[in-house]
Amino acid sequence: MRQPKSREKFRPSKEYYFFLLGLSLVYTSTLLTLYNALHVDLSSFFSYIFLFVHIIWFLIVINIAVNMMRLYKFKRIKCKKLSSDNLPTVSLVTVAYDEPKTVSDLFVKAVSNIDYPRDKLKVFIVEDLKDGKPNNKKSFEWLKKRGFNVTYIARSNRDGYRGGALNTALKRIDTKYVIVLDIDHLPEPNMVKRLVGYAEANPEYDVIMFPQKFRNYDENAITFASNMGYELDYGIMRKGCSVVNSAFCVGSNWIGRTKSIKEAGGFDDTTIVEDLATSLKKWHPRGLKITMVEDILAYGLVPDELEALRKQQHRWAKGSFDLFKDYYKMFGKLSWPQRFSYLFSIMWYLVGLASIASQLFPLATLLGFNFLIVTDIIEYIVIVVNLTFLQVLIFTFPLSLMGYTTSSAFRGQAVGLLVAESYSKAFFSSLIGKKVTFEVTRKLAKGEKFHKLLWESKVPLVLSIINALVLIYGLLRGTLFYLITALWAAYNLAWTLTALYCASTVILSRNHKKNNSRKSPTKP
């Protein structure tokens, strides 16, 4: 697996570039949304679904725009160079559960190459046992034989899931700093020194994050789209939130002051999204300051199969929806930027319901659900164009600004339709109080069968059939109204067919690898 090339930084050419760009997004999205909202017939039930889609998309675009406006104030903090004698003590913590041996072996090998005094670096590995048996203990013992100070902790009960595992390690940590990495993230040799340099030079911050980058980002359309989501998150959203201390600390890739973390109560161990919950319920209410740097200091893995991606996104969505009641309780202890940031973090997953609903509008129009008030065909065209343009502003437009081609950003957004069902299920599961266990995301493909992939893609497949029928019917009727509706369906079809194509690349890329491996000559 090769490391991704460094993408050109998203920086302003002038001081107020980001502010003006964000302001234009606010103006444009507000205009589009208001125009369409003023043309709905509230006597129709479907009009409320139409408004729901607009509200969700509008709020997502506004959140992106506001963080763009903050970027020109983003402070790139300094990194202090320290001599070996002045380096502080650090603990590196990772959590494992049912990890493939390949993943743990790569992790310990990367850790063994870290350039930091071994008498000042402690490694904590907490493994939650599956069926009561250690899975990768030998891999971690190898690191200990290399002269590292390794503490291996085995848990048989999985109490508190990942948050509980981190708290178990935190009780034994006595170093000045703690670094948390997912086990699939391979640290660069200079990672600890760079992070310590940032922390020592900026004592006003309690936690400093660094971007998650992925070494399998271009394996297939699923990994590529997942990687784009992280690029948007770290390139605009998390960076913008850091300006006003409203960014929650993610579960991996950060350094924190041990004293501050312990005084804030450690990690939340009551949810399946311990990172969001910890920042919401413990760290931000107690005044911890969180920021980020742009250094690339580790490379991880994103899910390379649709099933794994859907399970990951379902867990994140379900955990986020479940946190809404805690958000309400913590509301008074948060700053206004933090209140908005957490609300948007939870609300984001409603994009699943909105995306599915938006695909049904052409069909609803043909079936006679008169949810729009239009006096002429021009108004109808404007409404359709407004909705489609608003959808593009959610993901494709900001990623295009970050250096991606419009077509690749479009494909990345289309993959969202493949997980829209997962988001929707998570919402209704949270609504009825259904419990979900913490399931570790599989990062290495086990092989996804065609029939399984077809089932996982059933929602965009059904939506494709619906919009294809609307397209054919509209073209056959031939009047201008039906032609516009047909074009609306064709637009929707472009999203769903792209999503299905992206799903198919998972199998195509795996078959290509198999064929290449068969053709490779064997060594004598």
C-alpha positions, 0 to 999 in steps of 0.5 A, spaced: 500 500 500 502 506 498 502 513 501 497 518 499 500 524 495 500 530 499 494 535 496 495 542 495 493 546 502 487 549 501 489 556 503 487 563 501 490 568 496 488 574 500 486 575 507 479 575 507 478 570 501 475 564 506 470 569 509 468 572 502 467 565 500 463 562 506 459 569 505 457 567 498 455 560 500 450 563 506 447 568 501 446 563 495 443 557 499 439 562 503 436 564 497 435 557 494 432 555 500 427 561 501 425 561 494 423 553 494 420 554 501 415 560 498 413 555 493 410 549 497 403 547 498 402 546 506 396 542 505 399 537 502 403 532 506 409 531 501 410 539 502 413 537 509 418 532 506 420 537 501 421 542 506 425 537 511 430 536 505 431 543 504 432 545 511 437 539 512 441 541 506 441 548 508 443 547 515 449 543 512 451 548 507 451 553 512 455 549 517 460 548 512 460 556 510 461 558 517 467 554 518 470 557 511 469 564 514 473 562 520 479 559 516 482 566 515 483 566 523 485 559 523 492 559 527 497 555 525 501 553 532 508 553 532 512 547 534 518 547 539 524 543 537 527 540 544 533 537 545 533 530 548 535 532 555 528 536 555 523 531 552 518 530 556 515 523 558 509 520 553 504 514 553 502 512 546 495 508 547 492 504 542 486 499 543 485 492 540 479 488 539 479 482 534 484 485 530 487 481 524 494 479 526 497 483 519 494 490 522 497 489 529 504 486 526 504 493 522 502 497 528 508 494 532 513 495 527 511 502 526 512 503 533 519 500 533 521 505 529 519 511 533 524 516 534 524 518 541 528 516 548 525 509 550 526 511 557 521 517 556 516 513 552 511 508 554 506 504 550 499 502 553 496 496 549 489 495 551 486 488 548 478 486 549 478 479 548 474 475 544 471 469 547 476 470 553 483 469 548 488 474 547 488 475 539 495 479 538 499 478 544 505 475 541 505 481 536 505 486 542 510 482 546 515 483 540 515 490 541 517 489 549 523 485 546 525 490 542 526 494 549 520 498 549 516 500 555 510 496 554 504 495 558 499 490 555 492 490 558 487 484 557 480 485 558 475 480 558 468 484 559 469 490 554 465 494 559 464 501 556 467 499 550 473 503 547 471 509 552 472 503 558 478 501 555 482 508 554 480 509 562 483 502 564 489 505 560 489 512 563 489 509 570 496 507 569 498 513 565 503 517 569 507 521 563 506 528 562 502 527 555 498 521 552 497 520 545 492 516 542 492 512 536 487 507 532 491 500 531 491 501 524 494 508 524 501 507 523 505 512 526 511 516 522 518 516 526 517 523 528 510 523 530 512 523 538 517 529 537 513 533 533 506 532 537 510 534 543 514 540 540 507 542 539 504 541 546 510 544 549 510 550 545 502 551 546 501 550 553 494 554 552 491 547 549 489 541 552 488 537 546 492 537 539 489 533 533 492 532 527 489 529 520 487 522 519 490 520 512 489 513 509 494 509 505 489 505 502 485 511 500 485 509 492 484 502 493 477 503 490 471 508 490 469 506 497 476 508 500 476 514 495 470 517 498 471 515 505 478 519 504 474 525 501 470 525 507 476 526 512 479 531 507 473 535 508 472 534 515 480 536 517 480 541 511 475 545 513 470 543 518 475 541 524 479 547 522 474 552 522 471 549 529 478 549 532 478 557 531 472 558 536 474 551 540 468 547 538 471 542 535 470 535 538 476 531 539 476 524 534 478 517 537 485 517 534 490 522 532 491 526 538 496 528 543 493 531 550 495 533 557 494 527 562 493 532 568 487 535 564 484 529 561 484 526 568 481 532 571 476 532 566 474 525 568 477 521 562 473 518 557 466 517 556 464 509 557 457 509 556 456 510 549 458 507 542 461 514 540 466 515 545 470 521 542 464 525 541 461 523 547 467 525 551 468 532 548 461 533 549 460 531 556 466 531 559 472 536 556 468 542 553 464 543 559 470 543 563 473 548 559 478 544 555 481 547 549 482 543 543 485 545 536 489 541 531 495 542 526 496 540 519 502 535 520 501 528 517 504 524 522 500 517 521 497 513 516 491 509 517 486 504 513 479 506 511 473 500 510 475 497 503 468 494 503 461 497 503 458 492 508 464 494 513 463 502 511 455 501 512 456 498 519 461 503 521 457 509 519 451 506 522 454 506 529 457 513 528 450 515 526 446 511 532 451 513 537 450 521 535 443 520 535 443 517 542 447 523 544 441 528 543 439 527 550 446 528 553 446 534 548 440 537 551 443 536 558 450 539 557 447 545 553 448 550 559 455 548 560 457 549 552 459 556 549 454 558 543 459 555 538 460 549 541 452 548 542 451 549 534 457 545 533 455 539 537 448 540 534 450 540 527 455 533 528 448 530 530 444 533 525 449 531 519 446 524 519 439 526 517 442 527 510 440 519 509 433 520 510 433 527 506 437 524 500 432 518 500 426 523 500 429 527 495 429 521 490 422 520 490 420 528 488 419 526 481 415 520 482 411 524 487 409 529 482 407 524 477 403 521 482 399 527 483 402 530 490 401 537 489 406 539 494 408 545 489 405 552 488 407 554 481 404 559 476 408 557 470 413 552 467 419 557 469 417 557 476 417 549 476 424 549 472 427 554 478 425 550 483 428 544 480 434 547 479 435 550 486 434 543 489 439 540 485 444 546 486 443 546 493 445 538 493 451 539 490 453 545 495 453 540 501 459 536 498 461 536 491 462 544 491 467 544 497 471 538 495 472 542 488 475 548 492 480 543 496 483 541 489 478 535 487 475 534 480 468 535 480 467 528 477 471 525 483 467 529 488 461 527 485 462 520 485 464 521 493 458 524 494 454 519 490 457 514 495 453 517 500 447 514 497 450 507 499 450 509 506 443 513 507 439 507 509 444 506 515 443 513 517 436 512 516 436 505 520 440 509 526 435 514 526 429 510 527 433 505 532 435 511 536 428 513 536 425 507 539 431 506 544 434 500 540 441 498 543 447 497 539 453 494 541 460 497 539 463 493 533 470 494 531 470 496 523 473 491 519 479 494 515 481 489 511 477 485 506 475 478 507 471 478 500 464 481 499 460 476 494 456 479 489 449 477 492 451 481 498 453 487 495 447 487 491 443 487 498 447 492 501 446 497 495 438 495 495 436 502 496 440 506 490 438 500 486 430 501 487 431 508 487 434 507 480 428 503 478 423 508 480 427 514 477 428 510 470 421 509 470 419 516 471 424 518 466 421 514 461 414 516 462 416 523 462 419 522 455 413 518 452 408 524 455 412 529 451 409 535 454 414 541 457 412 539 464 413 532 463 420 533 460 422 537 466 420 532 471 423 527 466 430 531 467 429 531 474 429 524 474 435 523 470 438 528 475 437 523 480 438 517 476 445 520 475 446 520 483 444 513 484 447 509 478 454 513 480 453 510 487 451 503 484 458 503 479 462 505 485 459 499 489 461 495 483 468 497 483 469 493 490 468 487 486 472 489 480 478 491 484 478 485 488 478 481 482 483 485 478 488 483 484 486 476 484 488 476 476 494 479 477 496 475 483 495 469 479 499 472 473 505 473 478 511 468 477 512 464 483 519 464 486 523 458 485 
